[in-house]
Amino acid sequence: MARLLSFLLQLQHLVRHASASSAPCRGPIAPRVMIISMWTPEADSWHRRFHESELGNLSAVAVASPGLSMLFPHVSCTEDGRVCQVTVGEGEVNAAASMMALVLSQRFNLGQTYFLIAGIAGVNPRHATLGSVALSRFAVQVALQYEIDPRSLPANWTTGYIAYGRDYPFEYPSITYGTEVFELNERLRDAALALASRASLTDDQISRQYRARYAARGQNPFAAAARPPSVVKCDCTTSDVYFSGTRLSQVFEKTTETWTNGTGVYCMTAQEENATLEVLVRAAIESIVDFSRIIVMRTGSDFDRPPPGVSDWEHLATVDQNGFNIAIDNIYNAGIEIVKGIVTEWDPVFRQGIVPTNYIGDILGSLGGIPDFGLGSVTGGKPVAPAGGRGGLAKRRTRRLGRFALRTGGGL
């Protein structure tokens, strides 16, 4: 009897441990919201405070899936599976690898899931400030260009970045890889902004002191930088290179405007968005996810360029802008309002989806429709068939590139 009792107690311990650390034996989890974090502080902002939302324990279920980052090998979910969170790792390669593992995992049914990509970023002082929250329609892979050392430039050039297939800066690329620009559901972006605007955003005195250095009398292009944190609509760049400084920021500001045909407004810098969105486009082609259910939200942790009187190097290396903590706090402050809105208004609003009225997808037109930027649809406006259909898109793309009188050395 003692042995039996000991065995039962051990079994009870194992069952309790399993229920807290791994997914129970049931069908695929179908989350209403999947939160995408890039690294530990962003993820911790959710796990540390999620209990405040009364939506459950975000750490209740841990789901292992092959191919996730070795540093972040589990997807965390609430006990009812309505909300999950995954950390994909920093940089484009990590983000793409982890996201592909997620969408191909048989542990999840993501067909109706809303993806909330939520992280910190550099912020453009022309449009927002430290701690501000930006909801984006466009993500632009600004560093996907030729680059010449600035010391070797012609005298009248302002940058060494040149779009692929072109000879001069600030022209539209005539060679495209397919990941340069993504456009998201504008109506969903606006709905997310309305939800996030319910939040009380964190601010602090030290951040206010640094923001004040951007204030100036008269016409001030950096007036937004000197204001308190707010929720804004503006767009996100992707670059593995952590760029900083006035000239680089101005170049990528102009790149964003050019590559979106004058529609995009660059205000946040990131390292992962276009990689994450490329995976979601490919998953949408296979009807694994719904690309109209993606939200990109970034919070400003540091300015992308210095205030007057501070050098680029000082701004990056020696000045403490003190925006990190409030940016981390505001991921949760604004993000949880979006999550609660989707979860609690599921049946009347979000279950059926918010139908986009703008083009959504990549620069190639892979999901159907005609992009309002770029070189037009490579498919003639039709969606790419699942599993590649008959193939032949690469040849069609090459013929299209030929129409733009390209130099083809190393670009195709």
Secondary structure, 3 states (H helix, E strand, C coil): CHHHHHHHHHHHHHHHHHHHHCCCCCCCECCCEEEEECCHHHHHHHHHHHHHHCCCCCCCEEEECCCCCCCCCEEEECCCCCEEEEECCCCHHHHHHHHHHHHHCCCECCCCCEEEEEEEEEECCCCCCCCCEEEECEEECCCCCEECCHHHCCCCCCCCEECCCCCCCCCCCCCCCCCCEEECCHHHHHHHHHHHCCCCCCCCHHHHHHHHHHCCCCCCCCHHHHCCCCEEECEEEECCCCCCCHHHHHHHHHHHHHHCCCCCCEEEEECCHHHHHHHHHHHHHCCCCCHHHEEEEEEEEEECCCCCCCCHHHHHHCCCCCCHHHHHHHHHHHHHHHHHHHHHCHHHHHCCCCCCCCCCECCCCCCCCCCCCCCCCCCCCCCCCHHHCCCCHHHHHHHHHHCCCCCCCCCC
